[in-house]
Amino acid sequence: MTNCGALQVLARCRLLENLTAVMKLPRLSTPDIVGRLVPITLAQIVGLACGVAGVKLVTQLVPPADYGTYGVFLTFTPLGMWVVHAGLIKFVNRHWAASPDRAALLREVAQAALRKTRWLFLAAAAAAVAMAGRGWPGLLPVVFLSATLLSCGAIAQAALQAAREHWRDLTVSNTASVTRSFLPPLLYAAAGGSMIALYSGFCLHALAFALAGVWALRRCWRTGARASSKLTAVYDGPLFTVLAVTGWAVAGSNRWIMVLFFGPARTGFFAMAGNLALLVTAMLGTIFIQYFQPGFFAASSEDPGPRRALARRVDRVALAYVLLSLAGLAALRLVAPLLIGTLIGENYRPALEYLIPAGGFAIAISTGLFYHSLLLAGRREPACGPVELTTAGVLVAGGLAAAGLGETWFLRWLTFTPVLPWIVTRPLARHFFFKPGSADTL
């Protein structure tokens, strides 16, 4: 064998070793499987089944134009958990497991959430005006109540997941999956095609979700002396609110771009494609985040060795998520034509062309969450600002520019977006993660 041939073989061996190292995930013990992975996976399976059944109902009962309008409404309902109360939810997620007095922590978070609710009311009013114009008073109650109740349920789920109480969380998740999939379309049909009935069905789903979450935390209802404040500016201040507004805007940006450039009917097809793609991307993302994130937080250290190990672990988990999601999305696209007429109504056939682009964008957003967790675990919370704002700017600016060139270019851009976290988000996150700083940025 020539020297050149030997070098090529050696290079291939090293490439294989590196790929194997990247894809090597932690071994699963029996307690992990039974206590954590099984309930996490069951929750996603139930969610998938409900989502599939919900797609069948929606495509048979709700016309594309109405579903497009409903899809825009859904972008405003997470205003509480994604924007106004986002910092509180992250605080619970980060500190609940190690808290010596969870009842006191829960009371403090509840009081802080109540203080912030006035801002949620103003945001809901703005959303109602944006959607309904002069008819905003009729829309405001369902937007505000939906957003408030979703925040309540999200805080409860953050606590359950942080404490690894996944069987309790399974009940909450199943309640949310069933009510979200069936209540809105069934009420819409029962009311003869009323949009308010569709919105009210979602509001009832949010109520059921919140009640299930509150009941799951009933052991923390006990009263007692008020604990000293643990919330600090990084969680209770403007940082995570700004980031949450940005994340919410990015998540809804494609539907807004579709409405602005291509009309409500095309938006309805895009929204349906996005929901179908989420059956793969969101299910896998939730499993990965719920299973691995507590381990990221537990591995927090300022020592260089453990810090490098944590960064490598996050890379492995993120890459595994991306590869599995892409494979699942490709499989879904292959079988999707077979679902027309059985699962998906014939009038939603045009939605299939949006499956890969919508799913690609969802993968890009979910990949960024792993590097957000890396910064939280490394106590570099302020660094989330430049990392996530830069990523968001690239995603939205690219989408607007591509849409200006036409729908084909817009869909090509969305298909490309899963690459962006690896060339934008990851390098920035690792730069700040390894940058010397105080171990206590809280």
N, C-alpha and C positions, 0 to 999 in steps of 0.2 A: 504494500500500500504506500502511495506517495505521501510526502509530508502534508501536501494540500488536502488529500483525502482523509488523512488522520485528523487534521484540524477540523474538517467538516463534521466528522463523526463525533469528535469531542464537543464541538459547539452544539450539535443536536442533543447529545447526552445532557449537557448542562441546561439547555432549554427545557428538556423533559423534566429534569430535577427541579428547576425553578417553577414550572407549571404545577408539578405535583405538590411542591411546598405551598404554593398559593392556594391550591384547592383543598389542602388538608385542613379539615375542620375538627373541632374537639370531639373526642369520643363520647358517646352517650351511655350513661349508666342506666340501670333499671329504674332507680328512683326518678331520674330525670325524665325517662320515657313516660312512666306512669303518671308522675305528678305534674309534669310540665308539658312535654311534647304532645301527649295524647289529648288533653283538653284544648290546647292551642290549636291543634290540627282539627279536632272535632268542631270547634267554633267556626273555622274556615270552611269546613265541609258543609255545615248547616247553612252558612252564609252563601256558599256557592249554590246549593240546592234551592234556597229561597230566591237567590238572584236569577237563576235559570227560570224558575216558575214565574217570577215577577216580570221577566222579559216577555214571556208568552202572554201574560195578562195585558201588559202595557201595549204591546204591538197589536193586540186584537181590540183593545178598548179605547186607546188614546190616539188620535190622529197625529201625524208627525209635527204639524205646525203647533198644536197645543203642547206636545211633548217638548218642543224646542223652547217654548215660553216657560214651561215647568223646569226645564233644565237650567235656565237662567235664574229662576227663583231658588233653585237648589244651591247656586253659587253664593247666595246671601245667607242661607241658614247656618253655615258654620261661623258666622261673624263673632259669636261668643267664644267658642272653643278654639278657633284658629286665630282670633285677633284680640278681643278685649280681655279674655281670661287666659290667654295662651301662656303667659309667664307663670301664672299660678299652677297651671296644669304641669308645666315643666318642673316647677319647684316640687310638687307632689311626687312626680316621677323620679326626681333625682334624690329626694331626701326622706321619703316615706319609710323605706325599708330600714334605715338606720335610726329613725326617730325613737327616743325612749318613751315618748308620750304621744301616741298617734291621735288620741282623742283631742288633745290640746292643739295639735297641728291642724287637725281637720276643722276645729272651731275657728282657728285663725284664718285659714284659707277661706272658709265660708263667709266670715266677716269681710275679708278683703274682696271677695267676689261680689258681695252685696254692694259694697262701695262703688265698684266699677260698673254696676249694672246701669247706672244713669247714662254712661257713655255708650253702652250697648243699645239703649233705647234711641239715642240720637242716631247711631249708625243704622239701626233698623228703619227709622223714619226716612233717612236718606235713601236707603235701598227701596223702600216702598214708593217714594217719589220717583226714583229712577225707573221703576218698572211700570207704575200705574199712572203717573202724572197727577192730574186732579183727582183721580180715584184712589189716591194713596191711603186715606183713612180706613178704607175697607181692607186693605192689604196689611197695614201696619201690625194689627194684633197677631196675625199668624206668623209674620216674620219675627217679631220680637219674642213671642212665646216659644217658637221653635228654636231660635238661637239660644235663649236662656236655658231651656230644658236640655238641649244638647250639651251645653257647658256643664251642667250638673252631672249628667251621665258620664261625660268625659273625665271629670275630676275623680269620680268614683272608680272608673276603669283604670285610671292612672295609678291610683292607690292599690287596687287589687293586683295589677300587673307588677308593680314595683315590689310588692310583698310576695310575689310568686304564688298568689292564691288563684291559680288558673281555673280550678273547678268552679269557684264562685263566679269568676269572670265569665266562664262559659255560659252560665245562666243569663247574665246580663247581655252578652253578645247574641245569644239565640233570641232573646226577647226583641232586641233591636233588629235583627235580620228578618224575623217573621213580620213584624209590624211595618217596617219600611217597605218591604216588597209587596205586601198585599193591601194594606189599608188605603193608600192613596188611589190606586186604580179602581178598587172596588167602590169607594165612596164616589169617585168621579162618575162611574157607570150608574150607580144608584141615583145620583142627582141629575142624570140626563145630560152629562157633559159639562157640568159646571166647573170652572177653573177654581173657584173658591173652595169647592168640595175637594178638589185635588190637593190644594194647599192645606186644607184642614186635615186631610188624611195624614199628611206628613207631620202636622203639628201633634196629632194623636200618637203617632209613632214616637216623637220626641218625648212626650209625656210618659209613655210606657218605658222607654229607655231610662229616663231619669228616675222613675219610681223603682225600677229594678236595681239600679245602681245604689240608690240611697238605702234600700233594704239590705243589699249585700254588705253594706258597711254598718249595719245596726249595732255591732259590738263597740263601735266608736261613738255612739250617741251619748254616752254617759256624761253627766255634767261634773264640773269641778272648778278649781281655781283657774283663773286665766293665766296661761303660760306667758313667759317673756317672749317678745317678738323674735322670730327666726327669719322672717322675710326681710330681704335686703333689696337695695335699689336694682340690682342686676336682674332680679326676678319680678319685683313689684313695680319697677320703674319703666322707662320708655323703651329700653333696648328690645325686649322680646315682643313688646307691642308693635314696634316698627317692623321687626322681622316677621311677625305674624301677619300684619297687613300685607307685607310683601308676598309672603307665602300664599295667603288667600288670593291675592290678585293674580299671582302666577298660575295657581290652580284653575282659576276661572277665566284666565285670559283668552284661551283658545275658543271658548264658547262666545265670548264677547267679540273676538275677531271675526268669527264665523258670522255672527249676526250683522256686524258692521259691514263686512265685505260681501257676504254671499246669501244673506236672508235667513228668515226663521225656519223655513222648511229644511234647508241644508243643515242648519244648526240642529234640528231635530234628529237628522240622520247621524250627525257627528256625536251628539249627546248619547244616542243609543249605542254607537260604536264604542264610545268611551266607557259606558257602563259594562258592555260585554268584555272589553279588554281588562277592566278592573277585576273581573272574576278571576283572572290569572295574576295580574301584577299586584293588586292589593292583597289578595289572599297570601301570596308568597311573601310580600313585604311585611305583612302583619306577623306571620309566623317567624320570620327571621328577626324582626325587631323585638318582639315579645320574648323570644327565646334567648337571644344573645345580648341584648342591651343591659340587663342586670349584671351580666358578667363583665361587660365593659366598665360599668361603674365600680364594681367591686375590685377591679384591677388598677384603679387609680393610684398613681405614684409619680413622684418627681425624680426618681432615680433613672438615669439614662437607659439602663438595660431593660427594666420592666416597661419603660415608656416606648422603646422601640418595639418590644414584643407586642404591646397593645396596638400600636399602629399597624403592624403586620397582620395582626388578627383581624382588625377592622377591614383591611384590604381584602383578606381572604373571604370574609363573610360577604362583603359588598360584591366582589366578583362572582361568587357563587350565586348570589341573588340575581345578578344581571344575566348570567348565562342560563339559569333555569327559567327566568321570566321570558327571555327571548325565545327559548325552545317552546315554552308553553304558548306564547303568543303565535308563533309560527304554526303550531299544531291547531290552535283555535281557528286561524285563518283558513287552514286546509279543510277543516270539517264544517266551517260556517255555511257554505252553500247548501249542505245537506240539511241544515236546520231551518231553512226557509220553508214555510208552510206547515212545519210541525211545531217548532219552538218560536220562530220569528215570523211575524206576519209578512205576507208578500209585499205589502206596501212599504216595508222597511228594508227591502233588498238593497237599495243604494247605500245603506249604512255599512255594508261589507267593505267597500273601498276605503273606509276610514279606519278600519280596525288596526292595522299596523301603525299608521301615524299616531293615532290617539294612544295606543298602547305604548309606543316608543316614548312619548312625552311623559306618560305615567311612570315608566321605568326610570327616566332621567330624574324626576322629582324624588322618587323613593330612594334612589342611590345616594342623593344628597343627604338623606336623613341619617345614613350611617356615619358620615363625616361630621354631621351635627352632634351625634352621640359621642364621637371621638373627642370633640372639643369640650363637651360637658363633662365627660369622664376625666379629661385632663385638666379640669378647672381653668379652662381658657374661654369662659363664657363670652367675654367682650369680643373675642375674635370671631364669634358667629356673625357679627355685623358685616365686616368687609367680605367675608367668605360668601355669605348667602345673598347679600345685596349685589355683589358682582355676578354671581351665577344667575340671579333673577334678571338682571339687566340684559345679560346676553340672551337668555331664553325669550324674553318678551320683545326686545328689539329685533332679534332675528325673526320672530314670528310676524311682527308687523311689516318688516321689510319684505319678507317672502310673500305675504298675503297681497302686498301692493303689486307684486309681479303676476299674481293670479293664483287660483286654487291649486293648480298642479305644483307650483313652487312651494306653496304653503305646506302641502302634504309631504313633499320631499324634505323640507326643513324639519318637520316633526319626526319623520323617520330617522333623521340623523341625530336627533337630540340625545339618545342614550350614550353617545360618545362624549358629550360635553362635560359631565361630571369628572371624567378622567383627565381632561385637559384643562379644566378650570377649577372645579371644586376641590378635588383631591390635592393638587399641588399647593393651593392656598391654605387648606386646612392643615396639612402637614407642616407648612412653614410656621404657622402660628402655634401649632401643637408642640413643636420642638424648640420654639423660641424661649429663651430663659425668662422666667417670670415667677411671681409669688405663687406659692402652692395654694394660697387662699385669696382668690379673686372675688370671693363672695362678699 
